[in-house]
Structure formats: C-alpha cells, structure tokens
Amino acid sequence: MHVLGRLSASAAAAMLALGVSGAVAQEKREFSVVGTWGVLSHWQEREGPFWNEQLPAASGGMLTANAKPLTELGMDGTTVMRELRSGAFDFAHGVFLYVAGDSPVIEGADLTGVTPDLATFRQVAEVYRPVLEDEFQKLFNSHILMLYAWPETHLYCKFPEGTPEAVGLDAFKDLKVRSFGASMADFITETLEALPVAVAFGEVLPSLEKGALDCGATGTLSAYSAKWYQGASHDVQVSLGYTASFLAVNNDTWNALTDDERALIEAEVAKLETAMWDATAKDTADGVTCMADGPCDRGELGGMTQITMTDAAQEAMRASIQDGVIANWAKRCEDRSPGCVENWNATIGALLGFEAKL
C-alpha cells in the first residue's frame, strides 16, 4: 500500500503542501516565536493568527508554533534579537527602534521625519533591506524574512483654543515632548527646539493630564488605543515617519529546514507581508478619523482638533532634519560601523534626496 494511503488526511495534506514524496513522512516541527505587543492590532489580527492558524493550515499541521507576544513574555523589545541569536526563539517579530541600540546601521532604516508617506516608506525598506540583512547576519546570526510598519507617527499636543489650522515650528519651542529613540530626541531638540522627555508609552496619558508633557509622538492608531485624546487637544497631521518592524529567523533554525519547508514559509510570509502593509494604511486612516470626529467603528470618538504645519515650517523641518537628525545619526553610525554612511547615501539618501554628511 502506498504510504499516503496509510497516513491521516491532515498528514497527507501536509506532505503535499511541503512537496514531500517517498516512503518517509515529513517531520512535524513546532517553532518558538516571539511577537510584538499583545494589546495592539498587528499581533492580535496578523502575527498571532499567522503562527497559530495560517501556517499550520498551509502545512497541514506539520509546521506549528508556540507563539507569544513579547508583552506576555515580560520582554520590552530591546533584547528580542539577542534572544533570537542565542536560539531562545526560532523566529522573532521586532521593532528596529528597540534593537537600534545594538547597531546605528539598523537605526538608519527609521530616522524621524525622513519619510513623508507610507508608499515611500515601503520603498525605503526595500532599498535598505540588503544593508539590514548584512547587519542581522553579522550581529544576530539571523535572516530577515519580512519588513513591515506601524501606522504613521504624529505629534499630539495640548494647545490652547484658537490655535491656527497651520502652525509654525515656533509653536513647539520649549514644550516638553515625549521622546523615544535617538533620532526622535534629535528631532525634538534641533527641529522643534523643544525638550525631549523619556516617558514609557503607558505613562504618556497621565503625563499629559498632569502637565508633565505638552506633546507626545506615536502612531495614529496607537494614540487612539491609548486614549491620548483624553490628555491632548490637537493632532498635528504631519508625518514623522512609520515605525519599522521585521520578522527574522535564527540561521540555525532556517538551515535545518528542508527546501520545501523554507519555500512554504516564504510563500506564506509573503501573504502576511502584504496584509501588514495594507493594514498599516487602514490603521493609519482609522487612527486619524477616530481621534477626531469619525467615522470610527472602533469605539468612542476622540474629538481632537486636526491641524498641520505651514508650508514654510515643513520646508524648514526638512532642512533641519538634514542638518540635525541625519547628521547626528551619521556620526553615531560611522563611529561604530565605518562605511555605513556611504551605504545609507547610496540607498535611502538617493531615494529621498537626502545626504548624510559627517
């Protein structure tokens, strides 16, 4: 009797899905996976379902995962790639901002204020991907499978009634603005001439309410989910970029898989990647409308006032980013990784019309 005739329907499906033939069935595998924040939509609607439902179904139950978000594991994101390198996890979803402390090269993928829209940010991710891959291989013994993003980052501020619909950079001078990451701190200090304040995400709302902060910066849907509209009054609708994320796999895990297993995972991850980019666009729009006067099918309306910056302010912001955010990053990066500025200029800089100068 042929071997497929002796196997369960699910095992047979798995063999077909993975391209397995012959007398020996494919070995079942369970991967250890860490995801991003369990309370946010990327994990709840895409990362978690991918590992718990999509990949097991596509492989006929032969490839499964013990997948948990970093929040459930008590992690803060800064050690995700170190844990992946050590083999504690097989696959890891992470945010470049949180692993950039290990490498300014990685930080270069996500500098505050550099990318104006999501389509451009996706291009940035692709042109810089070979540089990131090389860094992940050297530092973390890992391979990047996917790049994606979080909703557009805005400033949310407590401004007085009567604030004009378009403000200049002087509107932010000397304000206390929540900072995260080196390039955001540079942007706040040099572009806004404001005071960067390091505050954990969960403490931003009470800090706004108490007056310890005047503004906070985060993604549109994250701001809505955290109810920042209860402490801030104005949504400054100027893109400060998109927080970049990745899915990476430990090289030892990846090399131990068969060609068919790798091909199946890559095909399914490609579907996930498309879903991620589509969701980022939708979540950005939902965050904007839900923070204001709707429409919003996610809950109560934020009722915030939407403003922007004047054309002159946005032109000045771009010039300041060139001389501040990018220049400061270039020094950090070249000091630790000689040659990284040249790589950035040949990829992201060439795409966006910026030049990192030492």
N, C-alpha and C positions, 0 to 999 in steps of 0.2 A: 504494500500500500504506500502511495506517495506520502511524503512527510506532511504536506499541507492537509491531507485528509485526516491526520491524527491530531492536529492542533485545534485549539479553540478558535472560534471565528475572530476574536479580537487579536490573537497571536498571528493568525494568518493575515489579517489586515495590516498588522504592523510589519510583517515581513515584506508584503507588497509595497507598503509605503516607503520602507527603507531600501527597497531594491534587493532584498535578501533572497537567495536561492540556494538550492543544495539540501543536504541532509541535516544541517545543524541550524536551529533557530537562532535568531538574533538575541543576544543577551539583553535582559532588561537593565535599565540604568535609572537611578534616582540621583538627581543633581541637588547640591546645596546652593541656594540662591538668596542673595540679599537684594531687596528693592529699595525704593525711595520712601518718602513719608506715607505712612499708612492712612493718614487722615485726608490726603489730597487725591485728586481725581486720577492722576497718572497711575498710581498704584491700584486704586480701587477699580478703575474701569479698564485698564490696559495691562500694566505689568503683572499684577496678580492673576487675572484671568488668562494671560498668555501661558504662564507656567502651570497653573492649576487646571486649565481646561484646553486651551488651543493646542499646545504642543503634545500633551498626552493623547488628544483626539487624533491629531495628524499622524502620530506614530502608532496608533492602535494600542496605546497603553504601554508601549515599550520604553518611552522616554518620559519620565515623570520628574517631579521636583518637590523638595521640601523648601518652599519659598516663603520668606517672611520680609516685611518692610523693616528698615533699619530702626524705626521707632519702636517696634515690638521687640527688637533685639537689644534695645538700650544703647544704640550707637548714635553718634552725632554726625556722621558723614565724613569726618576728616580721616578716619582710619580704614575706610572701606577698601581702598586699593592695597593697603598694606596687608589686610586680611586676605584679599584675593591672591596676592603674591605668595603668601605663606601657605596657601592651599586650604585655608579655613572655609573658603567658598569656592565653588566651581565657576559660578557666574555672578557678576555684580552690576547692578544699576547704580550710577553715581552722578554727582554734580561736579563739574570741573572746578567751580568756585571753592569747593570743600577740599579738593585734592591739590589745588594750585600751590599750597604751601610747600609741597614736595618738589614743585617744579614751576618756575616762571614761564617756561615754554608752554605748559598747559594753560596757564593764566592768559596767555596771548590769544586763546580762542574766544575769550569772553570779556573783552575790555569795555568798561562802562561808556555808553554813549556813542560807540563806534558804528553800530549797525542801525539803520533807520527803519527797517521793516522786516517782516518775517521771511519773505522771499529772498531778500538779501542775506539774512542770517543763515538760511539754508545753504546758500552759495558759499558763504564764509566757512561753514562747517565742512563742506566738501573739499574746498581748495586747501584747507589746512589739515585735512584728515591724514595725509601721509606723514606730516610732521608729528601729529599727535600719536599716530601708530608707532612711529620710531621711538618716541619717548615712553610709551606704555611698554614696549618690548624691553627697553633698556632698564627702566626703573621698576616695573611691576611684573615682569615675566607674564605678560598678558597680551591679548589680541582684541582690538576694538571690533565689535560686531555691528554696532548701530550708534548713530548720533541723533539726538532729538533736542527739544527745547521746552521751556516753560513759558507761560503767557508773558506778553510784553510788560516790561518794567516801567512803572510810572512813579512820580512823586505825589504823595498825598499829604496835604498841608492844612494847618489851621491858619486861614487868612481871614481878615476882617470882612464884614459885609461891605459891598460896594467895590470889591476888588475887580479891576477891569477884566474883560474876557481874554485879553492877551497881556502878559506881564513881561517886564524886562528881567535880566539876571539880577538886577538890584533888589528885586522883591525877596530874594533868598539870603541877602547879605546878613551875616551874623546869626542866622537862625540855627537852631540845634536840629540836625538831621541824622536820622538813624543810618548807620553805615554798616556794610558787610563787605569784606574783601578789600584788598589793597587799591584796586583801580577805582572802586566806588569812593573810598576815602579821598583819593586824589581828586576825583571829580567834585566832591563836596567842597574840598578845601580850595582848589585852584579855579574851578569854573564858577561855582556858586558863591565863593568867598564866604562859606558858611562853616559851621563847626560840626565835624563828624563825631557821632556818639555811637559807640558799640553797644547795641542792645539786642538781646535774643529776640527772635521773631515773636514768641509768645508774650513778651513783655512790652511790645510796641504799643498796643492799645492802651493799657493802663498808663504808660509813659506819656502818651498823647493827652490822655484825660487829665493827668496831674500837671501837665505843663513841662515835664522833663524833656519832652521832644516837641518840636514845632512841625516837623515833617518826617515821613517815613517813605522808603522806597522798596517796592516789591512788585511782583506780578499782579496783574489786574484781578484775576480770579482768587489768588491767594489773599489779597487785600479784602475782597468781598467775604471770603470764607471766614476770615479772622475778624470781621465786623469793624474794620478800621473806620468806617463811616460814622461810628459812634464817637470817635475822638478827633477826626479830621473833617474839614469842611469842603475842601477843593481838590479835585482830581486834575493834575496838570498833565494834559494829554500830549506829551512829547515823549517819544520812545527813548528810553535809556538802554535799550537792548533787550535780550532774551537770555535767561539763564540757561546755559548749555548743559546737556546731560549725555550720558553714554551708557551702553551696555558692553561689558567686556567679559572675556572668558580667560581663565587661567590656561597658560600654554600646555601644561602637563595634562590637564583635562581634555583640551582640544585635540592634542596629538594622540591621545588614547582612543579617540573615536574612529569609527570607520569612515571611509569617504562618503558612503551613503548617509550616515548619520549627520555628518557635517553639512552635506548638501541639503538635507531635510531641515535642519535647524536654520541654515542661512535663508532658505526659501520662506520659512515661517516668520523669521525675524524681519525679512523684507516687508512682509504684510504688516507686522507690528509697527515698523518704522513709518510706513505710510499713514497708518492710523494715528500715530503720535503727532505727526506734523499737522494732519487735518484737525486733530483735537486741540492743538495749540492755537490754531487760528480761531476755532469756535470758542474756546475758553477765554481767549483774549477779548473777543467781542462780548461774550456773556458778562465778563467781569466789568467791562466799561458800562454796559447798559444797566446791570444790576446795581452798580454803585451809584447810579444816578436815578433816573425816573422810569426805567424799564424800556422795553419789555424785559421781564425776568421770570423764568419758570423754575428758578432755584430757591425762591423764598422771598422774604421781605425786600423792599427796595431801600437802597442806601440813601437816596435823596441828596447826594453830593452835587455841588456845582462844578461843571466842567469848564476848564479854562485851558489856554495854551500859552506859548511864549511868542513874543513878537518875532517877525522875520529877522530883525536886527539881532535880537537875543539869540536866535537859533544859529545865525551866522557866526556870532561871537562864541557861542558854545562849541561849534565845530573847530574853530581856530584854537580855542583853549584846550580842547581835547588833544589836538595835535601836539601842542607845546607842554601840556601837563600830563594827562593820563598816559598817552602813548610814550612820551619822552621818559617819564619816570619808570614805566614798565621796562622800556628798552634798557635802561641802566641796570635794573634788577636782574633782567634776563641775561644780558651779556656778561655780567659779573659772574654768574653761576654757570651759564651754558654758552660759551663763545660760539658765535655763528648763528645764534637764534634770531637776531635782528635781521640779518640778511634773509633768512628763511621766511620771516614774517613779511618783510617788504616784498618778497617775490610772490607771495600768496595773497594774504588778506590785504596788505597795503596796496598791491597792484590792482586788486579787485575794487577797492573802495576809494582809491585816490588819496590815501594817507601815506606818509613816510615816517617810519620810526628813525629818529636820529639820536646819536649818542652825544 
